[in-house]
Amino acid sequence: MSQTLAITGINLKSVPERWGPSLVIVIGLAGVVAVFTALLAMAEGFSSALQASGRTDAAIIMRGGSSAELNSAFDRDSALLIKDGPGIRRGADGKPEAAAELIVITELLKKGETQTGSNMTLRGVEPASFTLRPKLKIVEGRMFQSGLRELVVGRGVQRQFEGADVGKTLRMRGSEWTVVGVFEAGDATDSELWADAEVAQTTFTRRGYSSVLAALDGADAIDKLKAGLSADPRLNVDVQTQQAYFSGQTKQFRTMISILAGVVTIIMGLGAIFAALNTMYAAVSARAREIATLRAIGFGAMPVTVSVLIEALVLALVGGVIGALIAYVLFNNVSLSTLSANFTQVVFSFRITPMLLLRGLAIALLIGFVGALVPAFQSAYSYRKTWAIVAVPLVAALVALVGVVTGMSAAGLLRTVFMVIVVTAIHSVIWYFAAGALLNWAARGNGNSTFVRLVLSLLAVVPGIVLFGPLLMVAMFRVIWSREQRNLTRDPLLEMSKAL
Amino acid sequence: MTKTGFVIANLFRKKTRTVLTLLSVIMAFLLFGLLQAVNVMFNAGTDFVGATRLITQSRVSFTQSLPLRQLPELEAVPGVEAVMYEQWFGGVWQENTQLIAFAVDPERLHKVYPEWTMPEDAWKKFAQTRTGMIAGRQVAKQFGWKVGEKLPIKSSIFPQKDGSKAWSFDLVGIYDGKDEEWQRQTSQIFINFAYFDEANQFGSGRAGIYVLKLGDPDKAKDVALTIDKKYENSTEETKTQTEKDWNAGFAKQMGDIGMLVRWILFAVFFTLLLVVGNTMAQSVRERIPELAVLKTLGFSDGSVLGFVLAEALLIVGAGGLIGLSLATGLGILVQKNAGAMLPISVDWRVWSAGLIAIAVVGTVVGLLPALRAQRLKIVDALAGR
């Protein structure tokens, strides 16, 4: 132990002497971690913007088969029927706490943009819409007056889009609307413009509504409401809690980003592993004489090995921290917008959570570990002994790396590993026999020269490798994909980060 | 030994190092190829459509339908050759697969989009079959549709008169694009507007958006202005822009993915530069006495610089070409699996960007060590100073 400490100390102190090669590990890993953290922070921010809007004690009712509010529509009578449905909480005045709302898409120009408009949600609301969203507060100006062409706009809209400040007017369908206030709710409604529902109906010649938002009366109220509304032959509606609706909306974007992040990180990570290997091999071979001297004066093989490993891990950690810092400084809370399932803009910001930072650092350490393991052991052990020792930890670290990058659960990871092993085994067997058959076929005559054998075995093996690699990737991709598809509502990462 | 042979032999003096460096270069260019393909995909659909077509949408937004009564008025605008309209159908295949489906007038579609090619009698059949539908080659291939099949397609927006959202259409034709770029866009489905408008619950003679074909693309601005002026201050205000701008606007709304991709590329390349640069520097440092011997033997400063530079270019070039080839293969695989939803392809545009990157990276990483080798003084180098 004291030996290890002593050598590690010497190693670390000599890092500044060889800063060039060491820098490769640091910067390489900083790049990987920065890209990984930034990409996932985007997915995280998008999810949290939408998830924050979702209450479990409120239900959203849309026409049957509409996946988003935009596609849904029903008339005034249906809206009244829905509001009277069972399970909806009643307010102090005895009226149901429910609001029928109308969604219209309108275009605004992003700040700095002169030509291309962005789609924005204009929501026609009723007074109950405000009581149903208790977090929503007017932070500037005042509420719109009912019956007038007045708007209140979300904070995100006001920040990112042109002409959405208090006092400005917006033109829609030949009429002028005045922005009278700005509201803030800390969720997806911050990307919307709100107006009086009836005024919106007349302006956009709509006779009905898009959806009804209703407060639920107790835990089993959602089932009561579902049963009650579906029993009514005059209605054809889908009922879901507001939270279920919103997490359904984030699914596609989250899947896309996690796949992008996974692919990019794995390829970049492989590059970084090769770079780290290179650096550590160089570091070890430059110190071959030093290491031999240490061994000669009585230091054990293990302390030497461990000290090389620790050096790599320290460098990796430094790289990881730098990468995380870069991502944090450049991206945290930077706001951006994208299209939601409603075809409208959702404004959200990068959110770098402690969990993400931890994952980034874990990736850096694992890459450092994988990169340094073999060179470290080879510095003090024979070739054969090295592989006997490192094979298991090496594979374990690689599997763990895939796990951290994709965010798979341990069970899912084991399943994948199992599948990969099975696929590999099957393919090896098939190609082994195929190659054997080819060789036998070649050997049937008398012209079985070594050259012919060589060419034929190459012919048999190469297609195997070429086919096998992509198949493996597709298999892994499928697993990750199906896992993402299944996890509509429960994101293990999100839950873990909440628990932290 | 030739000079080329010398450079190659130098690469093999430390096999591990060369292989590892090569592998990290391959990874970097694999990523480069894929990301660049994504980048091209997001900019696609804008480069080749040209400005011969205008799109007129409601000024409020394209989801607000324009009324059909504007059709003759738009046809009468000077400079407009043909007009078609299309309504977004919100098509859904099987459980949850979104389709890009529009309700159109078949003859008008044929006139405005000559780029979609299909046998004439298929066009005729599409016009005559009320429940007819045509699909692009790509989407038909993806779902294995055959001409003559009756396909159940749901709409997430339009219920039929009886309130059911399950529609069914007869596939009367599969269209192709006139060239490779158009072929890649054949992921749309068109259904017969007349039937759609009659059978759907809100059928009200609303057209969706209009697509106008112009005789002279140079007049695009004037025509657009004339149309928008005409409907200004009416309840059906319009916004007219070229098809190119319209597509670009759509891509822009997806968020600045292009910027994101460029950031990642930047990070990847910076890392790569450092890795390969460092390796080159190290290999030159190790060989200082050798280089001095070369110079003593009479090789000029210039040819020593050439050796080192050629080594860097060779390793980056080999790695880059392998990486780009891998990306091409992977791109084909992705396209086979994800089909119309992610039409990435590592084509000549990606390759030409990749070749430029190879040249730049190779030169940058090779130059510093090469200059060092060039400036080497024989006496100092041999003395180990």
Chai-1 contact restraints between the chains, C-beta under 6 A:
chainA,res_idxA,chainB,res_idxB,connection_type,confidence,min_distance_angstrom,max_distance_angstrom,comment,restraint_id
A,G20,B,N278,contact,1.0,0.0,6.0,A-B,restraint_1
A,V24,B,L274,contact,1.0,0.0,6.0,A-B,restraint_2
A,V24,B,V275,contact,1.0,0.0,6.0,A-B,restraint_3
A,V24,B,N278,contact,1.0,0.0,6.0,A-B,restraint_4
A,I27,B,L274,contact,1.0,0.0,6.0,A-B,restraint_5
A,G28,B,T271,contact,1.0,0.0,6.0,A-B,restraint_6
A,G31,B,A267,contact,1.0,0.0,6.0,A-B,restraint_7
A,G31,B,T271,contact,1.0,0.0,6.0,A-B,restraint_8
A,V35,B,I264,contact,1.0,0.0,6.0,A-B,restraint_9
A,V35,B,A267,contact,1.0,0.0,6.0,A-B,restraint_10
A,G65,B,K165,contact,1.0,0.0,6.0,A-B,restraint_11
A,S66,B,S156,contact,1.0,0.0,6.0,A-B,restraint_12
A,S67,B,S156,contact,1.0,0.0,6.0,A-B,restraint_13
A,N71,B,G90,contact,1.0,0.0,6.0,A-B,restraint_14
A,N71,B,S156,contact,1.0,0.0,6.0,A-B,restraint_15
A,N71,B,I157,contact,1.0,0.0,6.0,A-B,restraint_16
A,I105,B,S61,contact,1.0,0.0,6.0,A-B,restraint_17
A,I105,B,T63,contact,1.0,0.0,6.0,A-B,restraint_18
A,T106,B,V60,contact,1.0,0.0,6.0,A-B,restraint_19
A,T106,B,S61,contact,1.0,0.0,6.0,A-B,restraint_20
A,E107,B,S61,contact,1.0,0.0,6.0,A-B,restraint_21
A,T116,B,G249,contact,1.0,0.0,6.0,A-B,restraint_22
A,T116,B,K252,contact,1.0,0.0,6.0,A-B,restraint_23
A,S118,B,Q253,contact,1.0,0.0,6.0,A-B,restraint_24
A,N119,B,S61,contact,1.0,0.0,6.0,A-B,restraint_25
A,M172,B,V60,contact,1.0,0.0,6.0,A-B,restraint_26
A,R173,B,V60,contact,1.0,0.0,6.0,A-B,restraint_27
A,R173,B,T235,contact,1.0,0.0,6.0,A-B,restraint_28
A,G174,B,N233,contact,1.0,0.0,6.0,A-B,restraint_29
A,G174,B,S234,contact,1.0,0.0,6.0,A-B,restraint_30
A,G174,B,T235,contact,1.0,0.0,6.0,A-B,restraint_31
A,G174,B,E237,contact,1.0,0.0,6.0,A-B,restraint_32
A,N236,B,G163,contact,1.0,0.0,6.0,A-B,restraint_33
A,I267,B,M27,contact,1.0,0.0,6.0,A-B,restraint_34
A,I267,B,L30,contact,1.0,0.0,6.0,A-B,restraint_35
A,I267,B,L31,contact,1.0,0.0,6.0,A-B,restraint_36
A,L270,B,M27,contact,1.0,0.0,6.0,A-B,restraint_37
A,G271,B,S24,contact,1.0,0.0,6.0,A-B,restraint_38
A,G271,B,M27,contact,1.0,0.0,6.0,A-B,restraint_39
A,G271,B,A28,contact,1.0,0.0,6.0,A-B,restraint_40
A,F274,B,L20,contact,1.0,0.0,6.0,A-B,restraint_41
A,F274,B,L23,contact,1.0,0.0,6.0,A-B,restraint_42
A,F274,B,S24,contact,1.0,0.0,6.0,A-B,restraint_43
A,A275,B,S24,contact,1.0,0.0,6.0,A-B,restraint_44
A,A275,B,V275,contact,1.0,0.0,6.0,A-B,restraint_45
A,L277,B,L20,contact,1.0,0.0,6.0,A-B,restraint_46
A,N278,B,L20,contact,1.0,0.0,6.0,A-B,restraint_47
A,Y281,B,T16,contact,1.0,0.0,6.0,A-B,restraint_48
A,L336,B,G255,contact,1.0,0.0,6.0,A-B,restraint_49
A,T338,B,G255,contact,1.0,0.0,6.0,A-B,restraint_50
A,L339,B,Q253,contact,1.0,0.0,6.0,A-B,restraint_51
A,L339,B,M254,contact,1.0,0.0,6.0,A-B,restraint_52
A,P470,B,L333,contact,1.0,0.0,6.0,A-B,restraint_53
